[in-house]
Amino acid sequence: MTPQDIFGLANLVALPGWAILILAPRRWGWLNAVPALVLPFGLSVVYAVLVLAHFAQAQGGFGSLAEVRLLFSNDWALLAGWVHYLAFDMALGAMVAARMDRAGVGRLIQAPILILIFLFGPMGVALALGLEVVLRPVRWVTTVNMNEARS
């Protein structure tokens, strides 16, 4: 298989995971495991195989921007980097979705945040964590008020 073939397959594998995160009900634990565990694990294995098979012959490295550019001029190394992004972004998306569920964030608000994580990783994570920080004091105040009302 060529790097392009594997690139296409990796993308096809990742898309159902994101569809599950964004659209599927979270009350089915077995379905939540697909984007949270199964697909990130599978993509991580593909990444490991790519690194073990191809990084030794790739030039460049991580010591400077020029070395990273040279490293990713190798299609196999570039593919490994892409699969790395797919695996980590999906794992992060699943973690963020679970945190937003616990924080009481509705699915209509979660959907664009998850799409942002899918497309631009850290930007979506920053937005989700910022939203959680804003909601946490509101939830604490609401809880305190409810407890005082019971007394």
C-alpha positions as CSV (number, residue, x, y, z in Angstrom):
1,M,0.0,0.0,0.0
2,T,1.1,3.5,-0.7
3,P,1.2,6.3,1.8
4,Q,-1.8,7.8,0.0
5,D,-3.8,4.6,0.3
6,I,-3.1,4.4,4.0
7,F,-4.0,8.1,4.4
8,G,-7.4,7.5,2.8
9,L,-8.0,4.4,5.0
10,A,-7.0,6.2,8.2
11,N,-9.4,9.0,7.4
12,L,-12.2,6.6,6.7
13,V,-11.5,4.9,10.0
14,A,-11.6,8.2,11.9
15,L,-14.8,9.6,10.5
16,P,-17.2,7.1,12.1
17,G,-15.6,7.9,15.5
18,W,-16.3,11.5,15.1
19,A,-19.8,10.8,13.9
20,I,-20.4,8.8,17.0
21,L,-19.0,11.6,19.2
22,I,-21.1,14.3,17.6
23,L,-24.3,12.5,16.8
24,A,-24.8,9.3,18.7
25,P,-26.4,9.0,22.1
26,R,-23.9,8.6,24.9
27,R,-26.1,6.4,27.0
28,W,-24.7,3.3,25.2
29,G,-21.3,2.6,26.9
30,W,-20.2,0.2,24.2
31,L,-20.7,2.8,21.5
32,N,-18.8,5.4,23.5
33,A,-15.8,3.0,23.7
34,V,-15.4,3.2,19.9
35,P,-14.2,6.8,19.7
36,A,-12.7,6.8,23.2
37,L,-10.7,3.6,23.1
38,V,-11.1,1.3,20.0
39,L,-10.3,3.8,17.2
40,P,-7.5,5.7,19.0
41,F,-5.9,2.4,19.9
42,G,-6.1,1.1,16.3
43,L,-4.8,4.4,14.9
44,S,-2.0,4.3,17.5
45,V,-1.0,0.9,16.3
46,V,-0.9,2.1,12.7
47,Y,1.2,5.0,13.9
48,A,3.6,2.7,15.7
49,V,4.0,0.5,12.6
50,L,4.7,3.5,10.4
51,V,7.3,4.9,12.8
52,L,9.0,1.6,13.3
53,A,9.1,0.8,9.6
54,H,10.0,4.2,8.2
55,F,11.5,6.7,10.6
56,A,15.0,5.2,10.6
57,Q,15.4,6.1,6.9
58,A,13.8,9.5,7.1
59,Q,16.1,12.6,7.3
60,G,15.5,15.4,9.7
61,G,14.3,15.4,13.2
62,F,12.8,17.6,15.9
63,G,15.7,19.9,16.8
64,S,14.6,22.8,14.7
65,L,11.9,23.9,12.4
66,A,14.1,23.1,9.4
67,E,14.7,19.6,10.7
68,V,11.0,19.0,11.1
69,R,10.3,20.3,7.6
70,L,13.0,17.9,6.2
71,L,11.5,15.0,8.3
72,F,8.0,15.6,7.0
73,S,9.2,15.9,3.4
74,N,9.2,12.1,3.6
75,D,5.7,10.9,2.7
76,W,5.9,8.0,5.3
77,A,6.9,10.4,8.1
78,L,4.2,12.8,7.0
79,L,1.7,10.0,7.0
80,A,2.8,9.0,10.5
81,G,2.3,12.5,11.7
82,W,-1.2,12.6,10.2
83,V,-2.2,9.4,11.8
84,H,-0.8,10.7,15.1
85,Y,-3.1,13.7,14.8
86,L,-6.1,11.5,14.0
87,A,-5.5,9.3,17.0
88,F,-4.8,12.0,19.5
89,D,-7.5,14.4,18.4
90,M,-10.1,11.6,18.6
91,A,-9.0,10.6,22.1
92,L,-9.1,14.2,23.1
93,G,-12.5,14.7,21.5
94,A,-13.9,11.7,23.5
95,M,-12.3,13.0,26.7
96,V,-13.7,16.5,26.1
97,A,-17.2,15.2,25.2
98,A,-17.3,13.2,28.5
99,R,-16.2,16.2,30.5
100,M,-18.8,18.4,28.8
101,D,-21.5,15.8,29.5
102,R,-20.5,15.8,33.2
103,A,-20.6,19.7,33.2
104,G,-24.1,19.6,31.8
105,V,-23.2,21.1,28.4
106,G,-25.9,20.2,25.8
107,R,-25.1,18.4,22.6
108,L,-26.0,21.4,20.4
109,I,-23.2,23.3,22.1
110,Q,-20.9,20.3,22.1
111,A,-21.2,19.6,18.4
112,P,-19.4,22.7,17.1
113,I,-16.7,22.3,19.8
114,L,-16.1,18.7,18.7
115,I,-16.0,19.7,15.1
116,L,-13.4,22.3,16.0
117,I,-11.4,19.7,17.8
118,F,-11.6,17.4,14.7
119,L,-10.4,20.2,12.4
120,F,-8.1,22.3,14.6
121,G,-7.4,20.2,17.7
122,P,-6.0,22.5,20.3
123,M,-8.4,25.4,19.4
124,G,-11.4,23.2,20.2
125,V,-9.8,21.9,23.4
126,A,-9.1,25.4,24.5
127,L,-12.7,26.4,23.8
128,A,-14.1,23.4,25.7
129,L,-11.9,23.9,28.7
130,G,-12.7,27.6,28.8
131,L,-16.4,26.8,28.7
132,E,-15.9,24.4,31.6
133,V,-14.1,27.0,33.6
134,V,-17.0,29.5,33.0
135,L,-19.6,26.9,33.9
136,R,-17.9,25.5,37.0
137,P,-18.6,28.6,39.2
138,V,-22.2,28.8,37.9
139,R,-22.8,25.1,38.8
140,W,-21.1,25.6,42.2
141,V,-23.3,28.6,43.0
142,T,-26.4,26.7,41.8
143,T,-25.5,23.8,44.0
144,V,-24.9,26.0,47.0
145,N,-28.3,27.8,46.5
146,M,-30.1,24.4,46.2
147,N,-28.5,23.1,49.4
148,E,-29.4,26.3,51.3
149,A,-33.0,26.0,50.1
150,R,-33.2,22.5,51.5
151,S,-32.0,23.6,54.9
